[in-house]
Amino acid sequence: MQQDLKSELTKQLIIDKAFTLFYENGFKTTSIDKIMKETTLSKGAFYHHYKSKKCFRT
């Protein structure tokens, strides 16, 4: 698998799980730890792709 594709799939997984948790629990009560537990990825993976969870706010 190409690295770019793998990176995009990882980012999409994080986004999908984050938005599900935001919807279920609210933005403030959803921690990065909770998001990463749902994805089974490391916290380092999150910070590799995103600066903070605030990047999900619109």
C-alpha positions in Angstrom: 0.0 0.0 0.0 1.3 3.4 -0.9 2.2 5.6 2.1 0.0 8.4 0.9 -3.0 6.1 0.7 -2.3 4.6 4.2 -2.0 8.1 5.6 -5.3 9.2 4.1 -7.1 6.1 5.4 -5.6 6.7 8.9 -6.8 10.3 8.9 -10.3 9.2 7.7 -10.5 6.6 10.5 -9.6 9.3 13.1 -12.2 11.7 11.7 -14.9 9.1 11.6 -14.4 8.0 15.2 -14.0 11.5 16.4 -17.2 12.8 14.9 -19.1 9.7 16.2 -17.8 10.4 19.7 -18.5 14.1 19.4 -22.1 13.4 18.4 -22.6 10.9 21.3 -20.7 12.6 24.1 -20.1 16.2 23.0 -16.9 17.9 21.9 -15.7 19.0 25.3 -16.1 15.6 27.0 -14.4 13.7 24.1 -10.7 13.4 24.8 -8.0 12.5 22.3 -7.4 9.4 24.4 -11.0 8.3 23.9 -10.8 8.9 20.2 -7.6 6.9 19.9 -8.9 4.1 22.0 -11.8 3.7 19.5 -9.4 3.7 16.6 -6.8 1.4 18.3 -4.1 3.8 17.1 -1.5 5.5 19.2 -1.8 9.1 20.4 1.3 9.8 18.4 -0.6 8.8 15.2 -3.2 11.5 16.1 -0.6 14.2 16.5 1.2 13.1 13.4 -1.9 14.0 11.4 -3.5 16.7 13.4 -2.3 19.6 15.6 -5.2 19.2 18.1 -8.8 18.2 18.3 -9.7 21.8 17.7 -9.0 21.3 14.0 -12.3 19.4 14.0 -14.4 22.4 15.0 -16.2 24.2 12.3 
